[in-house]
Amino acid sequence: MDDIDDYSEKIHEQSNEHAHHILEEGKEKWVLFVALSTALIAVLAAITGLLAGMHADDAMLSQIRSSDQWAYYQAKGIKSEILTSSNKILTSLGKQPVAEDAAKVQDNKKEQAEIKKKAEEFQNESDMHVAKHSVFAHGVTLFQIAIAIGAISIIIKRKSLWLVSIGFAVIGIFFLVQGIWF
């Protein structure tokens, strides 16, 4: 992985050196705009990446809370089954079942309904965060593509590629805005 990062850094350094050289010559002013737009796109990519990470974390926390609630729900069900089974055994032995146990079983059933509702709410919250994460992740990807194409446009001296880069950035902005207002 370090090899990829080193290679990526070398390409970035070479494209920056090339852009600086072209600007010094004063031949192609559009390269300055590529550099400025790429810097802006990088800032947008960083913000979008931060938001994507935040929603991934929140999705995981909500999923954990949902799982905790489902475990609590199951524990209440097991307790109810134990009480019910105990009373059945007492009845089969000809003894009087414990009246308090039947009331406790009913209370557990009511609590289970509330616990189930909380578990489903946490699950829905997790699903919402996963959806937002996905939208932001698409935005980050498009910003990264825009940055790469911008660098390539300088290296091969094609202004049209820079415009393609801007197009990808605009689509990335669409995903960023959609993620914020979604």
N, C-alpha and C positions, 0 to 999 in steps of 0.2 A: 504494500500500500504506500510505503514511503517513496518507492520508485516512481509511482504514479504522481504523487504530490510534487516530488522533485522535478519530474518532467513537465508537469503543469506550470510550476514556477518558472522553469527555464523558458517555456514558450511565452509566458506572460512578460518576463524580463526582455526577451528578444523583441516582442511586439512593441513594448514601451520604448526600447532603444530605437527601433525602426521609426516609430511615430515621432520621437524626439528629433531624429535625424531629418525626417521629411519637413518637420516644422521649422527647423533651423534653416533649411534651404528656402523656405517660403513658397514652395511650388504648389502645395495642395493644402489649402486652409480647411478643407472639410475634415481633415484628420483631427484637427483640434475639436471639432464638434463630435467626432467619434469618441475621442477620449473623454470629453465632458459627459456625453450621453451614457457611456459605459460606466463612468463613476456613479452617475445617478441611478442607473439600472442596478449596480452593485449594492447601493444603499437600499433600494426597494427589495432586492433579493434577501438582504440581511433582515429587514423588518418582516418580510413574509415568512422567512425561515423561522424567526423567533416566534411568530404567531402560530405557525404549524407545530412547532415543538411544544408550545404552551397547551394547545388543544390535544395533542397526543398524550401529554401528562395528565391533563384533566380527564380525558377519556379513560385512562387506566385507573385513576383514583375513583371515578364513578363506578367503574366495573368492579373494583375491589369492594366498594360499599354495597353494591348490589349483591355480590357473592356473600358478603357478611350477612346481609338481611335474609338471603335464601337459606343460609346455614342456621340462622336463628329460627326461621320458619320451620325447618325440618326438626330442629330440637324440640320446638313446641309440639309438633306432631308426634314425635317419639314419646314425649312425656304423656301426652293424651292416650296413646296406644298402651303404654305401660299401665296407666291407671285403669283403663277399660279392661285390659287383660286381667289385672289383679281382681277387679270386681267379678269378672266372669269365673275366675278360679274359685273365688269365695262362694259364688252362687252354686257352682257345680259341687262344692264340698258341703252344701247345705247350710252355709253361713250367710249372715246378712251382709250385703255389699255396703261399703262405706259411702254414705250419702254425700259427703263433702267432695269425694272424688268425682262424682257426676257433675257437680257444680264447677269443679276445677277444669274438667274436660270442656265444658261449655265456654268458660273464660278463655281457655287456650284457643279454641276455635275462633272466638272473636278477635283475640290478639293476632292470630295467624292471618286473618283478613287484612288487618292494618299493616302487618309486617310485609305481606305480599304486595300491597299497594306501594309501600316505600321501596321495596326491591325493584318493582317495575318502573318506578319513577327514576331511580338511579340508573337502571338499564337504558331508559329513554334518554337520559342526560348523557350517558356514555356514547350512545349511538349518535347523538347530535354533535358531540365533540369529535367523534371519528369522521363524520361527514365534513365538518369544518376543516379538520386537519387535511383531509383529502383535497379540498378546494385549495387551501394554501400550498400544499405540496405541488399541485399542478402549477400554481403561480411561480414557485421557486424554480421549478424545472424550466419553465419558459424564460424566466429571467436569466438563468444560466446559459441556455441556448443563445439568447440574445447577446450576452457578453462574449461567448465564443465566436459567434458570427461577426460581431463587431471587430474583434481582434483579427480574424481572418481577412476581413475587408481591408484592414490596413496593410497586412502582410502582402496580399496579392493586388493591392491598389485598385479595388473595385468599390466605387461609391454605391453601386446598386446593392451590394451585400450589406452595407451599413443600413440602407433603407429596409432591407429584409430584417435586420437586427432590430430596428425600431418597431417593425410590425410585430415581432415576437414579444417585445417589451410591452407593447400596447395590450396584447392578449394577456400577458402576465398581470398587467394592471387591472384588467377586467376581473381576473381571478382574485386578486387582492381585494378589490372593492366588493366582489360577491361574497368573499369570506367574511368581510367585516359586517356587511348588511344582511347576511344570510340568516 
